[in-house]
Amino acid sequence: MLVMFATLASTVLGFTREVVTARFFGASWDLDAFLAALVVPTILFGVFNGALVSALVPIFAGYVSTDREADAARLACTLILAISIGLAAAAVVGWMFAPYYVPLIVHFPQDRLAVTVEMTRWLLPMIVATSLAGIVAALLNAHQRFAAAALQGVALNAAVIAAVELGFRQYGAGALVIGTVLGYFAQLAVQLPAFFALRGLRWTIDLKHPGLKRVLDTLGPIAVGSAAGQLALFFDRFFASGLNVGSISGMNYAVKIVGFPQQLFVTAIATVIFPVFASQFANRNRHAMRRSIATSLQLVIFCTVPSALGLIMLAGPIVRTLFERGAFTPQATALCTSLLPYAAAGLVALAANVVLTRCTFACGQARLTVATSVVTVVLNVVLSIAWLPTLGARGLLLANTVSQTLQTIALGVIAWRVVGGFDAVGIGRSFLKILGCSAIMVAALLVVQSFEPPVVSGELPRIVSLGEHLAFGAAIFLGLARLFDSEEVHLAIALFIRRQRPPDLVPLP
C-alpha cells in the first residue's frame, strides 16, 4: 500500500509535470533539443542504475534473508564510495567531449545542435545522483523497506515542476534542465534518512568483501543488457530527429501517457515482487516462485489490457484534456493523438517484461536475459528502419511494440525453464477473459460516444467529459470481471484494498 500510494503520488506529479511542460513548451524545437540532450545521461544512468538495482537486490536480499545485514551494509558503503568517484570522473569526461558525440545522436541544424550540447553538459551530473540512489534503493528494498525508495518519483517531479514554473521566464528551456538535475539529486536525498537508519553502516572501501566479486560478475552482463535496452531510446531519438519538428516531443508525450497505468499498478507490483523472487530463489522454493510468477502476470494483465484499450479508444480526449493549453496547440494534439495508439499497443508486453525481467535476474539468469535484450534492440532497429519511410514516428512506436512483445515471449520461456514451469494455461485463460471484458467495455464506450459531439469545448467540460468516460469504462470492466468471477478481481482487492499481500506473493520459507 505504501508503494502504491507513493507511486500514485509520483504518477500524478509526473502527469502534472508533463502538463506544465506542454503548457510552456508544446511540441517545439527547444523541447526536442532537451529530450535529445537527455539521451546520453539517460543511457548512462539506465546502464548503471538499472544494472545496479537488478544486480544488487538479489545479493542484498540473500544477505538480509540469512541475518547478515552488516555484510549487506558494508558492501553498499563500498559501492557508494567507489561509484561516486568513478561516475564523477565519467561526467567530467562526458562534459569535455560533448561537442563530438552529440552530433552523432541527432542531426539538428547548427543552432539547435549547440543548444543540445550545452544542455547535455548540464545534465551529466545526474548520472552520479541516480546511480547512488539505485544502490540505496536496492538495499532498502532488500530490507523490505519500500516507502522511501518509492518516493523518488515524487521528489523528481516536484523539483521539475517548481523549476519550470519559477524559472521559465528567465531561463526558458534551461529551467527544465535545472529542475531535472535537482530532481535526480532529490531522489537520493529522500532515501537518506531511511538508509542511515539501517544497522551496520561502515564508511570504508572493502575491496576484499566477498559480495564485491559477485556484484562484478553479475553487473557486467546486466550492464550490457541495460545498455541494449537504452539503445532503443537512442535510436528512437536519432530517427525522430530527422522528422518534422515536434516528432520527438510528440513521441515523448505519447509514451508518458502510456506510462501512467504502468507506473500506477505495475511498478508497485514489480517493486514488491523483486525481493520476494530473490528470497524464494535463495531458499530454493520453486513452488512459491511458480505461484508468484503466475499471480504477478495475472495482475499485470488485469491492470494493463483494459488500460491499453481505453487509451486507444480515448486517445483524442485524453491528449486534448491533459495538454491542449498554452504552447500546446491543436496541431500538437493531432500529432500526439495519432501516435498514442501505437504506443499503447505495447503496454501489456512492456509491463509483463518488468515482472519477467525481475524474475530472471532474481534466478541468476542474467546472461540469457541480456541476450534477449540485445536481440530485441536489433529487431527494433531493423523494424524502425523498415517502417520509418512510410509510417514516420508511428513506425518507431510500432517497432517498439512488436519487439517488446517478442521479448515477453522469450523471457516467459526462460522463466518457465528456470522454475520448472508455471500455470501458463491459467494465465492464458485470464488473458482471454480480461480481453473479452475489455472489448465489451470498448463497445460500450463507442455507443456512448456516438451520442456526443466529437470535440468538447472548454477546459472544465473536457475534464468532466473525460472523467465520465473513464469512470463509465472502469465500471463496465470491473462489473463484467466480477460477473465472470475473474480471479484477478479478488487478487486486486487483497493487494490494493484490504491492504494485504495476496497469499501467492508471500515469500515462503
N, C-alpha and C positions, 0 to 999 in steps of 0.2 A: 504493500500500500504506500509506503514511503517513497519507493522508487516510482510508482505510478503517479503520485501527486507531484513529485519533483519533476518528472518527465512532462506531465501535463503543464506545469508552470513554465518549464523551458520551451515547450512546443508553442504555447500561447504567446510567450515573449518572442519566440522565433518568428511566428507569423506577424506579430506587431513590428518586428524588425524589417521584415520584407515589405509590409505596408508602408512603413516610414521610408524605406529605400525607394520604393516605387513612387511615392509622392514627390520626393526630391529629385530623383534621377530618371524615372521612367525606364524606357528601353533605349538608352543613349550610348554614345561612344565612350564617355568617361566611365560609365558603369561597365561597359565591355572591357575597357582598359584595366579597371580594378579586378575584375574576375580573371582576366588573363594574368595579371600580376600575382594572383593567388596561386597559380598553377605550381610553381616551383616550391614555395613554402608548404603548400598542401601536400604535394608529393612527398616532400621530406618528412613532414610530421605524420603523414599517413604511413610511411615506411617505418619510422621509429616508434611513434606512439602506438599504431595498430599492431606492429610486431611485438612491442614490449608487453602490451596488455595480453595478447594471445599467448606469448611465451611464459609470462610471469605468473598469471593466475593459477595454472596447474601446479607450478613449482611452489608458489607460496601456499596454495591450498594443501599441498602434500605435507609441508612443514607444520601448518596450523592444525591439520586433522590428526597429526601424530604428536601433539603437545610440544612442538619445538618452535614456539613463537619467537624466541630470541634469535634463532638462526635465520628466520624469515626477515626480522627487523634488521639484522646485521647485513644481510645480503642487499636489502633495499637501500640502506645507507651507502653501501659501497657503490651501487649502481648510480645513485643520485649524484654523488661526488664525481665519479668518473665521467658520466654522461654530460654533466654540466660543463666540464672542461672541454670535452670533445665537440659537443654541438655548438658551444660558443665560438670555437675556432672555425667550425664549418660555416657559421653565419658570417664571420668576417671574410672568409674566402668567397662566399656567395655574394657578398656586397661588392667585393673588388671586381669580380668577373661578370657581374650582371649585364653590362653592355654587350657582352659577347654571346651569352646564352639566351637572353630574352628574345632576340630576333629569330632564334631557331624555333621558338614556341609559337609565335604569332607572326603573321605578315601584315602588320598595320602600316599606314603611312608614317613618315618620319616623325611628325609632330606627336602623334599618338604613341608611337614607339618610345619616344623619350620619356613621356609621362609614365608609361608602363614600367620602364626600367627604374625610374625613381620610386614608384610605388613598391616594386619588388624589393628594393633595398630596405625600405622602411618595414616591410612585413617579415623579413627574415628572422628577427629575434623571437618571433612566436614559436619557432621550432624548438627552442630551448624550453620555454614555459610548458608547451603542451606535452613534450616528452617526459618532463619531470612530473607533470600532472598524471600521466599514464602510469608511471611507476607507483605513485602514491595511491591511485585508484585501484590498481591491481592488488596491493597489499590490503587495503581496506575491504575490498570485495572478498578476499580470501578469509578475512575475519568475519564475514557475513555482516559488514557494516556498509550499507549501500547508500544511505541518505546523503552523506557529504559528497560522494562521487557523483551522485545523480544531480546535484545542484550545479554542476559545471556549466550546463547549458544555460541555466538561469543567469549566472554571472556573466557569461559571454554575451548573451543577447541584451542584457540590461546595459552593459558598457557600450555596445554599438549604438543602441537606441539613443542613449544620453549624448554620446559624442556627435551623432548626426544632427539631433535636434538643437544642440547648443552651438555646434561649430560649423554648420553648413555655410552660413552667410560669410564667414571669414575664411574658411579653408576649402569650401567646395567638396570635391571628392576626397580631399585629404582628410576630412573629418571621418570618413568611412575607414580609411587606413588606420588612423589613430585609434578609433574605437575598437577595431579588430585586434590590434596589438594589445591594447589594455585589457580587452576581454579575455584573451588567452592567458595573460598573467593572472587575471581574476579567477580563472578556472583552477589554477594552482592554489591561490590564496584561500578559497573557500574550503579546501580539503585539509589545510594545515592543522587546524585545531584538533580534528579527529585523528590525524596522523600522529601528532605529538602526544596524544593521549595513549597511544599504544605502548605496551611494555617492551623493554629490551633495546631501545634505540641507542646505538653507539656510533658516533660520527667519525668513523675511520674507514679507510680503504683496505679491505681484507682481500687481497688478491689470492689468498690460499683457501678462501671459502669454497667448500665442495659444491655449493649450488652455482657458483660462477661458471664452472665448466658446463654444467647443464644448460645454463642460460645461453652461453655462447654456441653450444651445439644446436640448441633449438632455435636461437634467434636468427641464424643465417638463413635457413630455408624459409622461415616465416617472413623475414625481411624481403626476400626475393618475391614471395607471394604478394606481400603488401605492395611492393613496388609495381608488380604486374597489375594489380588492381588499380593503383593510382595512375598508371599509364593510360588507362581508359579515359580518365578525366583529361589528361594531356591531349590525347588525340581528338576528343570532343571539342576542346577549345581551339586546337590547331585547325581542324577542318572548318569549324564555325567562323573562325576569324576571317576566312575568305568569302563568307556570305554577306548578305546585306547587313548594314548597321543595325544592331539590336538583336541579332540572332543569338549571340552568346547570352545576353540578358534574358531573352525570352525562354531559352532552354533552362536557364537557372531558375526562373520563376516557376516553370512547369515542374521541375524536379523538386523544388521546395514544397510545392503544394502536395505532390505525391508523398513526400516525406512526412506529412502530418500524421496519417494513421500509423505509419511505421514507427515514428518516434513515440507516439502516444501509447501504443499497445505492444508492439514487437520488441522495442528496446527494453521495456520493463521486463518482459518475459525472458529475453536473452541475457540481460544483466543478472537476473536471479539464477538462471539455469546453468550458466558457465561454471561457477564454483561447485554447483550440485553435480554436474557431469564429472568435474575433476575429482571430487570427493568419492563419487561412486566408482570411478575408474581406479583410483588409488586403493580402494577397498575391494577391488575385483568383483563388484556386484553388477554383473552383466544384466541380470534380470531387471534390476532397478533402472539401469540405463535404457533398456529397451522400452520400458514403460514411460520414462521421461521423454525420450525422443518422440514417441507416438503422441503423448499428451501435448508437447510443445508444438508439434506440427499441426495438430488439430486446432489448437488455439490460434495459431498463425492463420490458418485457412479461415476460421470463423471471423477473424478481425479484418483480413485483407481482401477476400473475394468480394463481399458487398461494398467495401470501400472503393476498390478499383472500378467496379461497375458504376457506382454512384458518381465518382469523379469523371468518368467518361460521359455519363448521362448529363451531368450538370456543369460541364466544363465552362460554358459561357457565363452563366450566372455566378459561378464561384470566382472566376477571374475578374469579372466586372465589379462584383461586390467588394472583393478584397483590395483591388489595386487601382481601379479607374478613378483617379483623382490627381490633381496637381500635374506633374510632368508625365504621368502615365495616361496616354491618350487613347481614344477608341482604336486607333491603328495598332497600338501596343496590345490592347485587349484582344483584337482579332488574331495577332501573331501568337500570343500565348495560348489562346483558346484552341488554335489549330494544332499546337504542339502537345497540349496536356493529355489527350487520349493516348498518344504514342508513349508517353512516359508512364501513364497509369497502367498500361497493359502489362508492364513488368513488375508491378508491385508485389504480387504473390511470390514470384520467384525471388525477388530481392529480399523479401522478409524471410522466406524459408532458408535462403543462403546464410542469413545471420545466425540462425539456430544451428544449421548443419555444420557450418564452419567451426562454431564453438565446440560442437560435439567431436569433430575430427581432431581438432587441436588438443582438446582435453584427453583424447585417447592416444596422443602421441603420433598421429598420422600427418605430421607437418609436411613431409616431402610430397605425398600424394595430393594433399590439399593445395600445395604450392604449384605442382604440375598442372592441376586442374585450373588454377587461376591464370597461369601463363597461356594455356591453350585457349581459355575463354577470351583473353585480351587479343590474341592473334585473330581469333574468329571475329571478334568485334571490329577490329581494324579492317579486315577483309570485307565484311558486310557494309561497313561505313563507306569504304571506297566504292563499292558496287552501287549503293543506293544514294550517295550524295548527289550525283548529277541530276537525278530525276526527282528525288524527294527532299533534298536540301536538309535542313535541320531535323525534319521529321524522320528522315532516313537514319540520322545519327541516333536518335532515340529508339527507333525500331531495332537498330542493330544491338543496342544495349539490352533491349527486352529479349530478343532471341538468344543472345549469348548467355544472359543470366539464367534463362530457362534451362538451357542445356547444362549449365554449371550446376543447377539444382539437382538435375537427374544424376550427374556424375557424383556429386557429394552424397546423395542418398545411397548410391551403390557402395561408396566407401564406408559410410556409417553402417550399412547393412552387414557388410563383411566383418567389420571390427567387432560389433556387438553380437554377432550370430543371428541376425535377423530381427525385425520388429513388425508390428502389426500394419503392414502396408495395405492389406485389404481393408482394414478398418479406416485407415487414413483416406484411401480412395473412396470408400463409401461416404465418409464425412464430406469429402470434397464435392461429390455429386449432389449430396443433399443440400449443402450450403449453396452450391451453384444454382440449383433449382429454385431455392428460396430467393436468391438474389435476382434471378431472371424474372420472377413474378414481381418483385419489387420494382424493377426497371419498367416492366409493362404497366404497372400501376402509376408510376411517375409520368410515363408517356401519356396516359389517359388524362391525368390532371393537367399536364402542360398543354394539351390540345384545347383546353377551355380558357387559357390565359393569353394575354398579349405576349409576343415574342421577346420584347425588351421592356423591363420595368424601369421607369424614370424616377430619379430622386434617390439619395443615398439611404435614407431610412426605409422607404418602401422596398428597396433592393435587399436590405438586411432582413427585413421581415419576411419577404417572399422566399429568400434562400433558406432562412431558418425553418419556415413552414415545410418546404420541400424536404429538407434534411430530416426533420422530425417525422414527417409522414413516411418517408422511405425507411427510416430506422424502425418505426412502429410496425410497418408491414413486415419487414425482415424478421424482427425479433418475434413477432406474433406467429409467423409461419414456422420459425425454428422451434418455438415452444410447442406449436401444434403437432409438428412431426417428431417431437421428443428428441431433439438434437442433443447429443451428449455434451457438445461444446457449450450449450447454454448453462448447464449445471457446473461445468468447469469454470466458466467465466464468473458465475455467481460466487463460487467458492474462492476464486482468486481475487476478484475486484470488489465484491460487495460484502461478503461475510468476513473479509479480512483474514482469510486462511489460505495456506497453500493447498492446492489440490493434492490428494494423497500420492499421486503419481510423481510429484515433484519433490517429495521428501527424500533427502539423502540417506537412504537406509544404510545401516552398518554392514 
